[in-house]
Amino acid sequence: MKVYKFGGASVRSAEGVRNLKYIIEDQSELFIIISAMGKTTNALENVLDLFYKGESDEAVKAVAEIEANHAVIMDDLFGAGVVPAAVRALFDELTETVKTGVPSSREWECWYDAVVSYGELISTTIISEFLRAEGVANKWIDMRRTFVTDGNFKYANVDLFATKRLLERAVNEADEKIYIGQGFIGATPTGETTTLGREGSDYSAAVVASVLGAESLAIWKDVIGVLNADPKIFSDAQYIPELTYLDAIELAYSGAQIIHPKTIKPLQNSDIPLYVRPFGDKFAPGTVIKNVIERPVEIPIRILKRKQVVMTIQPNDFSFVLEERLAKIFTILEDYNIKVNLIETSAIKMSICVDTSRHLPRVIEEFARYGFTVAHAEGMELLTIRGYTPELLDRYIRKGEVMVQRSKTLLRIVRPEGSEL
């Protein structure tokens, strides 16, 4: 068995859905993981914001807009005005949820998972119905019934043992040999919907590949493979044909958007190669990520991560940060799912670069409650250069940097967003 994963950009149109069919049509045993179509996740986050503010009528209108966008795709795939019953049922469920739900009855993160998960449910249902109509027999699998997670809503962790048992059962009980499942979503043992973090569909695909013992995982993207920089930001980006698992983990941790940070571990554990392949050319090799490669990466890799915040934390009693307060600082950050990207310490201060979060004001309040003073600066970006050259060092080290860390092979710079590249 092989596992294929298609992102939202690939299936944002009827043309993209037809190209998906072209890519998979010569496969005999395949598990397909699919994201929400286009910018549906962003649109559903807007629905959630309206719902949580108590603007249920506006939330219902926003759902109708999402439905209209999907109707354009379905008109092209199935014929004007044709909406498969299963798709209609999902939109009805979503509308009822935001129309009658009570925001205060659950935490925001619980509602996030309950609402935003519909993007993947809808996209996979449309594509499964289309493939079936085109004569491609397939089994639609509800990943909420096979991916068992903990209750860490919005950032759920997968129970691999329980998931393996349920997923193997779902596959073995199906007559079909092509399976379609949602990325990004799962459920607690009690059946509450969870999500695995933004861009978690890559991780979903990796888990499926690992627990089912797939021969490979291919993630289909709108690029020729992995590049040494985002071509939308750096005009001189270059193609990389091979990477090791370790290379990919380091790039993902630094903020590279091509691979989700958690994707590599289950593949490495099972020694399953990962291919990043171009959606526009099914025969192109793309980039392979595996345990051993023929030639190490010899070109500098640049990663720019925006929407960063620098926090400087100091104990009010001037106690030593590292010796006495480190555990408390990281416990607070973990409690609010704050991801730390860079750390700089002195005797009584710690400066950290973190992803921006809606919980930031609460985190600062929590630090104050435990005797810390916190200064913070928003609107930052983190530039990481792996394998930097003297020319790149001269190019990027300028006045105005907020934090700089440099080792033999790695350069990391925190600076205001919009700085010259």
N, C-alpha and C positions, 0 to 999 in steps of 0.2 A: 504493500500500500504506500501511496504517496500522499502528502498533505500540501494543499495549495491554500494560500491566503490572499484575498483581494481586498484592497483598501477602498475607502469611500470615493476617492478620486477616480478610481478605475470603473466604478459602477454608478457614476453620477448621471448617466444618460442611457437611453435605449441602445445607442451605438456601443457603449461600454459593456452593457449586459450581453449583447450579441457577440462582442469580442471575447468575453469570458467563455461563452459557449464554444467558440472556435478554438480557444486554448485548451479546453478540457475534453473536446470531443474524441480525441484519440486515446484517452485514458480508460482503463478497464476497472480499476479499483482505486478510488480517490476520495479523500475527505477534504471538503472545501470549507474554509472559514471565511466569512464575509463581514465587512464592517457596514455601518450605516451609510446610506447613499449621500454623496456630496457633503454638504455642510449641515446635514440633518442634526447631528449632535449639537452643534452650536444653536440651531433653531429650537431644539428641545430644551436646552439650558435656558433660553429666553422664556419658553413656556413655563418652566419651573419657577423662574424669578417672578413672573406675573402671578402664578398660582400662590407662591409663598407670601406675596404681598397682599393676598386676599382679593386680587383682581381676577376672579374666576371667569367673568364674561370675556375679558381681554385674552385670557389664557385659552379659552375655547376658540376664539377667533384665530389665535396663533396656531393652534392645532389644525384648523381648517386651511390655513395657508400652507402648512406642511403637506397636508393631504392633497391640495391642489398641485403642488410641485411634483408629488409622486404620480398624480393622475396624468400629467404630461408624458411621463415615461411609460405608464401603463397603456395609454392611448396608442402609443407607437408600437408597443410589444403585443398587445392583445386585440386592438381595435378600439375605435372611438367609444368612450363611455363604459368599456368593459372593466370591471373591478372584481377580481377573484373574491369569493365569499370570505376566505380566510383573512385577506387583507382588510376587507370591510370590517370584520369583527375586531381586528386589532385597533383600527382607528376609533371604532365605537368604544372600546375599552378605555383607550387613552382619553377620549373626550369626557367620558363618565368620571374618570379619575379626577381630572382637574375641575370638573363641574361640581362634584359633590364631596370631594375630599376635604378634610379639615387639617390645614397646615400644622396647627399646634398639637395634633395628636401623635406626631412622630418627629424625630430629629430631621433637620434639613438634609443630611446625608442619606437618610433612609428614603426620603421623597426623591432625592436626586436619582438614586438607583431605580426606583419604581417608575419614574417618568422617562429618563434618558434611555433606558434599556429598550424602549419601543423602536428606536431607530434601527437596531440590528434585527429585531423580530420582524419588522416590516420589510426591510431590504431582502432578507433571506427568504421570506415567504413569496415575495414577488418573483425572485430569481428561480426558486424551486418550481413555482407554477409555470413560469415561462419555459424552463427546460423540459418539464413534463409535456407541455403543449407541443414542443418541438421534437418529441420522441425520445428524449433523454431521461430514462427512468432514474429516479433519485429518491432518497429518503430524507425528509426534513426532520432534523433533530432539534428539540428544544433544549438548549444547553443549560437552562435553569434546572432541568431534570437530570443532568449528567455531571455538571461541574459543581462539586460541593465545596463551599467556602466557609470561612469564619464570618463573624458579624461585623467586620471592620468595613462598614459601608463606605462606598466610593473608592476604597483602596483594599479590597478584599484579598485574602490569601487563599490559595487553592489547597484543599486536602487531597493530595495526589493519590493516596491509597483508596479512599472512598470514590474518587473520581474515576480511577482506573476500573474499578468493579462495575460502576454504572455505565460507563462509556462502552466498555467491552460488551456488556449485555445489550445495549441499544444497537450496536453494530451487528452482533451475532444474530439478533432476532429479526433483522431486516432482510427482505428478499433482494433488495437493490444492492448494488456495489458502489454506487456514488452517493455520498452522504453530504448534506449541507447543514452547517451549524453556524451559530452566531459567535463572533468574536466579542470580547470585552465583558460578557455577562456570565453570571452563575447564580447560585442561591445558597442560603444557609441550610443546615439540616432540617429546619422547620419550614422551609419553603419561601423565605423572604428573598426577593430579588436583590442581587448585589452586582457591583461592577468592579473591575480590576484596575481602575486608573485609566486616565486618558491614554489613548494609543495602545490599550491593553489587548487588542485583537492579535497582535504579533505574539504576545505571550500565550494567548489561548491556543493559537496554532502550534506553538512549540510544545505545550502540554499535551495536546492531542497526538502529535507526532511521537512524543516520548512514551506515553502510556500505551499507545497502540503499536509501538515498535516499527514505525514507518521507516522506509529506506531513505527518505529525504523530505525536507520541507522547502518549498519555494514560496517566497513572498514577491508578488508581482507589483511593481511600482511604475511610476511615470518617469523613470530615469533609466539609463543604460546599465546601471549597477551601482555599487558603492563608489562615491567620489571622495576626494580628499577635502572637499569643502562644499558647502551649499551653493550650487550655481546661481541661485537667485540673489545671493549676497556677494559671492566672490566670482568674478568673471573668468578667472584663470583656473577653475576647478578641473581636476584630472581624474580619470577613471582608474580604479584599483581592481585588478582581476581576482586577487586572493587575499584573504585575511585569516588569521588564526582566531579561535574562540577568545583568547585573551585580548587580542587587538580589538575585537568587536565589543567586549565588555567594557574596556577602557573608554572607547569612543562613545558608547551609549551612556555611561556614567557621566561623561563630560557634557552631554547634551546633544549628541548627534541624533537627528530626527529619523535617520534611515532605519534604525532598529530600536525597539523598545528595550529599556535596560534589563528587564527580567527575562527576556526571550532566550538568551544564550544558555543559561544554566541547565534547563532540562534537556537541551540538545547535547550539550557537552557531556552530561551524565550518561547519555545513551549513545554517544558518538554518532550523532545523526548530522550529516552535512546540511547547511542552510544555504540556499541559493537566493540571491536578490536579482530578479530578472525583469526586463523591460516589458511592460504590458503591451506595448505597441509592436513587439516582434517576438513571437513565441519561440523562434529558433535561435535567438541571440543567447550567448552563454551567461551574460550577467556577471555577477561576482559570487564566488563560493567562499563560505566561511566554514572552516573545519579545524581539526586538531593540529595537523601538520601541513605546511604549505611548502612549495618548491623554492620560492624566493621571498625574503622578508620585504615588508613595505619600506621603500627607500625615499619616498617623497614626504614633505611635511604635511601634516593633517591639521586643518583649522576648523574650529567649531565655535560658533557664536551663539550664546544662550542669553536671550533677552528676558525682561520682566524679573529682574533680580532685586533683592533688597539686602543692604548691608546693615547688620545690627552689631553695635558695640555694647557689650555687657560687662558691668562692673559691680562687685559686691559693695554694698554701702559701708560695711565695716572694714573694708580694705584687706580682707582675708585673701590668701593666695588662691587664684582661680583653679589652677591645675590640681593642687593638692587637696583642696577642701570642697570645691563647689562644682566640679566638672560633672559628676553624676546627676546632680539636680538640674543643671542646665539642659543636658541631653534628654532627661526624662520629660521635661516640659515640652521640648521640641517634638519628641516622639508622640506625646499625648495628642498633639494637634497636627500630626502628619506633616511637619515642616521638614523639607529636604535640605540638608546642609551640603553646599557645593564646595566651600573653601573655608579654611579656618586659619586664623592668625592670633597668636597669644603673646601676652607679656606677663609680668608677675601678677598683676591684679586686674587685667582686662582681657577679654576675648572678643575678637571681631570675627563675624561669620557672614558669609555670603549665602543667601537662601533664596529659594523660589518664592515669589510673591504668593500670598494666601489671604483669603477672606478672614482667616482666623488671626491675622497679625495683631490687631488691637487687643484681642483676648490674651494672646501670648505675652504681650508687653505687660498687661495687667497682672498676669500670673507671675512673671518675673518680679514685679514690684512687690507682690504679696510675700515673696520669699526673700526679700531684702536685696534686690538687684536694682541698679539704675540702668536704663536702656536708652541709647541714642540710636536712631535708625535713619537710613537714607534710601528712599525708593527711586525708581527710574534708573536702575543700573543694568549693566550687561556684563557677561563673563565671556572673555575670549580665551580659548584654550588652543595652544599650538603644540602638537606632538612632533618631535623631530625638527625643532626650529633651527634655522640657519642664522649666521651672523647678520645677513641682510634682513631677515624677518625681525630679528631682535632690534636692529636699528630702526626699522620701519614702525614698530608698534610700541616701543618704550618711549613714551613722551611725558611731558608734564600733565598733571591732571588725573593720573591713575589713582584710584582709591586703595587698591590692594594689588600687590605683585608677588607671585611666587615663581621661583625658577629653580629647576634642577638640571641635571646634565642633558636630559632629553625633552623636558616638559616645561613650557612657559604658560602661566595663567595670569590673566590681567582682569581686574574688576575696574570698570570705568563708567561714566555716565552714558546712558543710551544715546545713540546717534553720533558717537565719536567716529572720527575718520577711519576708514578701513583701507 
